[in-house]
Amino acid sequence: MVANTAAVFFDVDFTLIHPGPRFQGTGYEACCARHGVRVDKSRFDEAVVGAASVLESADVIYDADLYVKYTQRIIELMGGSSPAVEAVARELYDEWAEHHHFSLYDDVLETLEGLRARGVRAGLISNSHRCLASFQSHFELDGLIAVAVSSSEHGYMKPHPNIFRAAMGLMRVEPDQAVMVGDSLSHDVEGARRAGMRGILLARGRAPVGIDEIDVIRTLRELPGRIVTSSKLEVRS
């Protein structure tokens, strides 16, 4: 445990929110069909796993084309081979930023409210082109998020330490006062560690393998028990 935690930063996608049907196999199939591209929706989950290497090998500077290529690779692994595949991928990339396609996990609001009650500020650090200001309004989180940094605006992507340092600078906390929570071991946990922060892996619905030295939670409801705060901790506005 870390004493005197002043701030907890959260990843956004698959940590605080999850996609609806638009970004499942049926949604991909429907979008592809409108462009004359045939895919097998039953191969979606396998395709997502197969395309992951596109993001893992990414440069540290945000590039929209990277995510288009990632989406395009998913479509290809679902069987799409038309020249229109890129157009489908760009459409899906654009729609990923639309909040109405996503839902808040049911443990998020109570966790953020619990942190606020303990005098711990919450922040967002996201490898996304999603508008994080309207994100808070859409999901009725106003007043619960103190700082938000997206890689599309900042420039650097997680796991580069600069984006974590930028968020800590805005929050005015030191690395030993900050915790990062996210669903990616490489982007969130290892990235936070490179910036001197503590990283906690959120493994929703899955059992992590081979990461004994990593602090892992299965739900955000476990988070309060993993951080320590002091009643004398100064909370700066």
C-alpha positions as CSV (number, residue, x, y, z in Angstrom):
1,M,0.0,0.0,0.0
2,V,1.0,3.6,-0.5
3,A,0.4,6.2,2.2
4,N,-1.1,9.6,1.6
5,T,-2.5,8.9,-1.8
6,A,-3.7,12.4,-3.1
7,A,-4.8,11.5,-6.6
8,V,-6.0,8.5,-8.5
9,F,-5.9,8.6,-12.3
10,F,-8.1,6.4,-14.4
11,D,-7.9,5.1,-17.9
12,V,-11.3,5.6,-19.7
13,D,-12.1,2.9,-22.3
14,F,-12.7,-0.5,-20.7
15,T,-11.9,0.9,-17.3
16,L,-14.7,3.4,-16.7
17,I,-16.9,2.7,-19.8
18,H,-17.6,-0.2,-22.1
19,P,-18.9,-0.2,-25.7
20,G,-22.3,-1.3,-26.7
21,P,-23.5,-3.2,-29.8
22,R,-22.0,-0.7,-32.2
23,F,-18.6,-1.9,-31.4
24,Q,-19.3,-5.6,-31.2
25,G,-19.5,-8.2,-33.9
26,T,-23.0,-7.3,-35.0
27,G,-22.1,-3.6,-35.2
28,Y,-19.0,-4.3,-37.3
29,E,-21.0,-6.5,-39.6
30,A,-23.7,-3.9,-40.1
31,C,-21.3,-1.1,-40.8
32,C,-19.3,-3.3,-43.2
33,A,-22.5,-4.3,-45.0
34,R,-23.4,-0.7,-45.7
35,H,-20.1,-0.4,-47.5
36,G,-20.5,-3.6,-49.4
37,V,-17.9,-5.5,-47.2
38,R,-18.8,-9.0,-46.0
39,V,-17.4,-10.2,-42.7
40,D,-18.2,-13.0,-40.2
41,K,-19.4,-11.5,-36.9
42,S,-18.6,-14.7,-35.1
43,R,-14.9,-14.0,-35.6
44,F,-15.0,-10.6,-33.9
45,D,-13.5,-11.6,-30.5
46,E,-10.7,-13.5,-32.2
47,A,-10.1,-10.6,-34.5
48,V,-9.7,-8.1,-31.7
49,V,-7.1,-10.3,-30.1
50,G,-5.3,-10.8,-33.4
51,A,-5.2,-7.0,-34.1
52,A,-3.9,-6.1,-30.7
53,S,-0.3,-6.2,-31.9
54,V,-1.0,-3.1,-34.0
55,L,-1.4,-1.0,-30.9
56,E,1.2,-2.7,-28.8
57,S,3.9,-1.8,-31.4
58,A,2.7,1.8,-31.7
59,D,4.9,4.9,-31.6
60,V,4.5,7.1,-28.6
61,I,3.0,10.0,-30.5
62,Y,-0.7,10.0,-31.0
63,D,-1.7,9.2,-34.6
64,A,-5.3,8.7,-35.7
65,D,-4.2,6.5,-38.6
66,L,-2.8,4.0,-36.1
67,Y,-6.3,3.4,-34.7
68,V,-7.8,3.3,-38.2
69,K,-5.2,0.6,-39.1
70,Y,-6.1,-1.3,-35.9
71,T,-9.8,-1.2,-36.8
72,Q,-9.0,-2.1,-40.4
73,R,-7.0,-5.1,-39.2
74,I,-10.0,-6.3,-37.1
75,I,-12.2,-6.1,-40.2
76,E,-9.6,-8.0,-42.2
77,L,-9.4,-10.8,-39.6
78,M,-13.2,-11.0,-39.7
79,G,-12.9,-11.8,-43.4
80,G,-13.2,-8.3,-45.0
81,S,-11.1,-7.9,-48.1
82,S,-12.8,-5.1,-50.1
83,P,-11.0,-1.8,-51.0
84,A,-13.8,-0.2,-48.9
85,V,-12.4,-1.7,-45.7
86,E,-10.4,1.5,-44.9
87,A,-13.5,3.6,-45.3
88,V,-15.4,1.4,-42.8
89,A,-12.5,1.6,-40.4
90,R,-12.4,5.4,-40.5
91,E,-16.2,5.5,-39.9
92,L,-15.8,3.3,-36.8
93,Y,-12.8,5.3,-35.6
94,D,-14.9,8.5,-35.8
95,E,-17.8,7.0,-34.0
96,W,-15.6,5.6,-31.2
97,A,-15.6,9.2,-29.8
98,E,-19.4,9.3,-29.6
99,H,-20.4,8.8,-25.9
100,H,-23.8,7.4,-26.7
101,H,-22.3,4.2,-28.0
102,F,-20.9,3.4,-24.5
103,S,-22.1,2.7,-21.0
104,L,-20.6,3.4,-17.6
105,Y,-19.6,0.4,-15.5
106,D,-21.8,0.0,-12.5
107,D,-18.9,0.4,-10.0
108,V,-17.7,3.8,-11.4
109,L,-19.9,6.4,-9.8
110,E,-19.7,4.9,-6.3
111,T,-15.9,4.6,-6.5
112,L,-15.5,8.3,-7.6
113,E,-17.8,9.5,-4.9
114,G,-16.0,7.4,-2.4
115,L,-12.6,8.8,-3.4
116,R,-14.0,12.4,-3.1
117,A,-15.4,11.6,0.3
118,R,-11.9,10.6,1.4
119,G,-10.3,13.8,0.0
120,V,-8.7,12.0,-2.9
121,R,-9.0,13.7,-6.3
122,A,-9.7,11.7,-9.5
123,G,-8.2,12.3,-12.9
124,L,-8.4,10.8,-16.4
125,I,-5.5,9.8,-18.7
126,S,-6.7,8.3,-22.0
127,N,-5.1,7.2,-25.3
128,S,-8.2,8.5,-27.1
129,H,-9.7,11.2,-29.3
130,R,-12.8,11.2,-27.1
131,C,-13.7,14.7,-25.7
132,L,-13.1,14.2,-22.0
133,A,-15.0,17.3,-21.0
134,S,-18.2,16.2,-22.6
135,F,-17.5,12.7,-21.4
136,Q,-17.9,13.9,-17.9
137,S,-21.1,15.7,-18.7
138,H,-22.6,12.9,-20.7
139,F,-22.1,10.3,-17.9
140,E,-23.0,12.8,-15.1
141,L,-19.6,12.8,-13.5
142,D,-19.2,16.6,-13.2
143,G,-17.5,17.5,-10.0
144,L,-15.9,14.1,-9.6
145,I,-13.1,14.5,-12.1
146,A,-10.4,17.2,-11.4
147,V,-8.1,16.7,-14.3
148,A,-8.3,15.0,-17.7
149,V,-5.6,14.5,-20.3
150,S,-6.1,12.7,-23.7
151,S,-3.2,11.7,-25.9
152,S,-4.9,13.2,-29.0
153,E,-4.6,16.6,-27.4
154,H,-1.4,16.1,-25.4
155,G,0.6,14.4,-28.1
156,Y,2.2,11.6,-26.2
157,M,0.5,8.3,-25.7
158,K,0.6,6.0,-22.8
159,P,3.0,4.4,-21.8
160,H,5.2,7.4,-22.4
161,P,5.9,9.0,-19.0
162,N,5.3,12.5,-20.3
163,I,1.5,12.1,-20.5
164,F,1.5,10.9,-16.9
165,R,3.7,13.7,-15.8
166,A,1.5,16.2,-17.5
167,A,-1.6,14.9,-15.6
168,M,0.3,15.0,-12.3
169,G,1.4,18.5,-13.1
170,L,-2.1,19.7,-13.7
171,M,-3.2,17.9,-10.5
172,R,-0.2,19.3,-8.6
173,V,0.8,16.0,-7.0
174,E,4.1,14.2,-6.8
175,P,4.5,10.7,-8.3
176,D,4.6,9.0,-4.8
177,Q,1.1,10.6,-4.1
178,A,-0.4,9.3,-7.3
179,V,-2.0,6.0,-8.4
180,M,-2.9,5.0,-12.0
181,V,-5.7,2.5,-12.6
182,G,-6.4,0.9,-16.0
183,D,-7.0,-2.3,-17.9
184,S,-3.7,-2.4,-19.8
185,L,-0.6,-3.8,-18.2
186,S,1.7,-2.2,-20.7
187,H,0.0,1.2,-21.2
188,D,-1.4,1.9,-17.8
189,V,0.6,0.0,-15.2
190,E,4.0,0.0,-16.8
191,G,3.6,3.5,-18.1
192,A,2.7,4.8,-14.7
193,R,5.7,3.0,-13.2
194,R,8.0,4.7,-15.7
195,A,6.7,8.0,-14.4
196,G,7.4,7.1,-10.8
197,M,3.7,6.4,-10.0
198,R,2.1,3.3,-8.7
199,G,0.0,1.3,-11.2
200,I,-3.0,-0.9,-10.5
201,L,-4.3,-3.3,-13.1
202,L,-8.0,-3.6,-13.5
203,A,-8.8,-7.0,-14.8
204,R,-12.5,-7.1,-15.3
205,G,-13.9,-10.6,-15.8
206,R,-10.5,-12.2,-16.5
207,A,-7.8,-13.9,-14.5
208,P,-4.4,-12.3,-15.2
209,V,-1.6,-14.7,-15.8
210,G,2.1,-14.5,-15.0
211,I,2.0,-11.0,-13.3
212,D,2.5,-11.9,-9.6
213,E,4.3,-8.7,-8.9
214,I,1.5,-6.5,-10.2
215,D,-1.2,-5.1,-8.0
216,V,-4.5,-6.4,-9.6
217,I,-8.1,-5.7,-8.8
218,R,-11.2,-7.3,-10.5
219,T,-13.6,-4.4,-9.8
220,L,-13.2,-0.8,-8.9
221,R,-15.0,-1.6,-5.6
222,E,-11.7,-3.1,-4.5
223,L,-9.8,0.1,-5.1
224,P,-10.5,1.9,-1.7
225,G,-8.9,-1.0,0.1
226,R,-5.7,-0.6,-1.9
227,I,-5.0,3.0,-1.1
228,V,-4.3,4.8,2.1
229,T,-5.1,8.4,2.9
230,S,-4.4,10.6,5.8
231,S,-6.8,12.9,7.6
232,K,-4.0,15.5,7.5
233,L,-3.5,15.3,3.8
234,E,-3.8,18.7,2.2
235,V,-6.2,18.7,-0.8
236,R,-5.4,21.6,-3.1
237,S,-8.1,23.0,-5.4
